[in-house]
Amino acid sequence: MSRLVVVVTFALTLLPVTAGAFPPLPNEKVHGVTGVPIVAVDWQGPRSLPPRFRNHCRYDPVRGRWYCANHCGPDYQFYFCSPESFGCCHPGYGYCDWKGHLRCAP
C-alpha cells in the first residue's frame, strides 16, 4: 500500500472521532473560519472552479471524473482553495490545508 493511501485512510478514520470529541457547551459561541471554503481533496470538478480557471478541462477515464488543467500543462490539475491560494499539482495530490492554503502531496 502506498504511503498516501495509508495517510488518507488514517485521516479519514480519525475524522469522526475528532469531530465529536469536543462538542460546544450550551451558550458557547462557536467561531468558524470565514471566507475559507471547505474543499475536498482532489474532487474539484469544473463547476467548483471560478469561471476564469475553467480552461483545458478533460475527462479522466481511470478516476471517472472531469478536471481542469488551466494552463498547468499535461499531467497536472488546477486546484483552487481560496482567492489567495490556488495552483497546479499532479492529479490526486493537491489538497487545501486547514488554513485554506494549497498543498501538493509528494
N, C-alpha and C positions, 0 to 999 in steps of 0.2 A: 504494500500500500504506500502511496506517495505521502510525503510529509504534509502537503497541502490538504489532502483528504483527511488525514489524521487530525490536523488542526481545526478544520471546519467541523468535523464530527464532534470533537471535544467542545468547541464553542457552542454548537447547537444543543449539546446535552446540558450545558451549564445555563443556557438562556432561561428555561422555565424556573430553575432553582433560584437564580439571582433576581429575576423579575419579581418574584413574590417574596423574597427574603426580607425586605424592609417596606411593608405597606405603610402608607401615610396614616398618621394618627388622626382621630376626629378633630376638626377645626384647624388642621395643619395645612398651610399653603404649600402647594407643590409647584415648583418653578421648572419649566422646561426650557430648552434652548430654542429661542425664537429665530426664525429666518434660516434655520438649517434643516433641509428636508431629510427625511429618513429614506435612505436608498439601499435597496437590497444588493447584495454582492452579485455582480455580473449579470443582472437581469434588466438592463436598461435597453428597452426597445426604442425604435424611432419616435414613438409618441411620447415617451417620457423625457425626451431631449427638447430644449428650446429650438424653435424653428431654424435659427441660423446655424445650428450644428447638425442638422439632418442632411448630411452630404455623404455620398458614396456608401449608401446602405446596401446590404446584401443579406441573403438568406444562408444560414449555416445548416446544412442538412444533417450534420452529426449531432448538434445540440437541438435542432428543430426549432430555430428561432431566428428572428431578424436582429441585426445590429448595424451600427453606422461607424465608419472609419473617420469621417470628417477630415480628410487630407492628412491623416496619420500615416498612411502607407499601407501596403498589403500586410496581412497578418497582424494588424493592430485594430483595437476597438477604442472608440472615443467614450470617455466616462465624464459625466457631469455630476459633481457633488454640490456645488454652490456657485453663484456668480463669480466668486473669488477663487474657486478651486475646480479645475477641470483639465483634462488632457488625455494622453494616449497610453495604453497598456496593452499587453497581449490579451486576446480574448480569454476570459475566465480568471484573470489575475488582478484585475483592478477592483478596488473597493473604496468606500468612503469611511474614514475613521469616525470616532465619536465626536470629534470637533468639526466634522464636515470637510476634512481635507482629503484629497485624492491620494491613495497609496497604491503601489503596484507590488504584488507579492512576487517573490523570486521564482 
